[in-house]
């Protein structure tokens, strides 16, 4: 059966539409006349009756699409005392909504609603586990004193790093951790055994360009400048018959650059 609007109801819709959106107007209309009209029905009646609001399309300044003004005020007043999860539950219960926590989190962030909390412990605060010594006790999965991990590698174990260079585990104190045993480049270890530490400002190179050939006979030290020119001239990928020429050109370039600096 078609519903006939009274003159009073039409006047209410026409005047109310000037200051309220359709959802708010529908709620006010139903409350005023004790009806249960849908938003679509009120919108259709406004259109058929030619009632206009006089506003431009879009949201008004300070207006939000997800929540009403009253709901936003509820959030602002309670966010300082409640956590986000607690505020979500309180908002849904108070206004019979179904807002999830992620929606509310995005809403307060986008509308710059602050809780006033920093997330840091205030001076004088006590930790939750104060006086609970031994709360985490050993269990069947805990390491026992003297246990040796199943993946522990012996000294002398070798592997490759991401660059393809051979690493070897040596019985030396790791300068970064202070523990005994760490992986070093095997070429450097072999060089140091016979020649001592690589001098400062020098680089260790593979003579034949093969980084897997870590024999001392295949190693040499060159200056950083010469190392740079050799790499730039791609000596490692060049045919063996022209490598001496590339080496000579690189050395000449280094001496030329040094002379130009003087």
Buried (B, 14 or more C-beta within 10 A) or exposed (E): EEEEBEEEBBEBBBEBBEEBBBEBBBBBBBEEEEEEBEBEBBBEBBEEEEBEBEEEEEEEEEEBEBBBEEBBEBBEEBBEEBEBEEBBBBBBEEEEBEBEBEBBBEBBEEBEBEBEEEEEEEEEEEEEEEEEEEEEEEEEEEEEEEEEEEEEEEEEEEEEEEEEBBBBBBEEEEEEEEEEBBBBBBBBBBBBEEEEEBEEEBBBBBEEBEBEBBEEEBBEBBBEBBBBBBEEBEBBEBEEEEBEEBBEBBBEBBEEEEEEEE
